[in-house]
Amino acid sequence: MINVSGTSISDVFHQMLFKFFEKDEETGEFLNAYTTDIDAGSFGKDKMGEEGGVQQRLQADLAVAEINYPETRPLGVIFPEQLGIPPVCTQESIEEYFASYLLNAEVSKNEEYTYGSRILNFPSFMLKSFNIKAEEDCSNIETEKEQYEKTKFNQIDWIIQHFKEAPGNNHCCVEIAKGDDVLLKHAPCLRLISFKIVNGKLNVTVFFRSWDFWSGFPTNLGGIQLLNEYVASEIGIPTGKMFAVSDGLHVYTHNVKFALERLGR
C-alpha cells in the first residue's frame, strides 16, 4: 500500500514515485508494488496480438494521496532541469485537458464517451412529472414506462445548486461510470468525484479503478483541481484539500526508464 500526504500535486507525485520503486535491501523485492502482466485493456495482449508479447506494469495494491494545497501553481509536476527528462505535463496541457475533456460534453465520432460527457450529460431517466407521489412511481410496469423519460443529467449544475441550498451535505458525488460500462473495450478509469464543504472550503475526492501514474496522475489531478476551482467559484468559497484513491495505480514498463532516471538510478 502507498499512502502519502504532501503539499502540492508535484510533491505528492514525487513521494509516490519513491515509494513505488522502494525495495527491500536484503531480498531486492518491491515493498509497495508488484509486477503484473496486462491481459486486457490498454497495452494488454488483447491489443498486442500473438506476436506483440505481453506488456507489464508495476502496480500498487492500493494508493491513497492527501494533497493539502492542490491549488499550488504550476499544477504540473516539476522535474529538475539537469535530469533532461521531458515533462509529463504542463500547465497549458492541464488547462486544455480541463476545458476540452472534463468540462466539455462533446463526444467525437471515434469516442464512446468522455469524462465530460458523463459529468455534464450523464444518461438518466427522470420523472416526466415531479408531482407524482413516491408510492405511485412504480405501481406497475406500464405506469412506470409512462412516467419516466430518458434524458441527460448535468451533475455539475445540480451540485452547484445543491451546495447553495444545503452547504452541509454528503450528496455531491459525480459518477462517471454506469453499470454496462463493463461491456466497453475501454471502460472509464475515473469513477467518482466527490465534493464536500469542510471548514468553509471545497474539498474534492477522486477514485480511479485503474490509473496510469506516470502519464495520467499529474494531468488528471491538475484538471480535477481546475474543476474544483470552477465549482468553488460558482458557490463563492475557496478550494480545500484533494484526496485521491486507486486500487490500480501503476507504471507501465515503457515508462520505467524515465521513472528510474528521475530517481537517479
Secondary structure by P-SEA (a helix, b strand, c coil): ccccccccaaaaaaaaaaaaacccccccccccbbbbbbcccccccccccccccbbbbbcccbbbbbbcccccccccccccccccccccccaaaaaaaaacccccccccccccccccccccccccccccccccccccccccaaaaaaabbbbbbbaaaaaaaaaaaccccccccccccccccccccccccccbbbbbbcccbbbbbbbbccccccccaaaaaaaaaaaaaaaaaaacccccbbbbbbccccccccaaaaaaaaacc
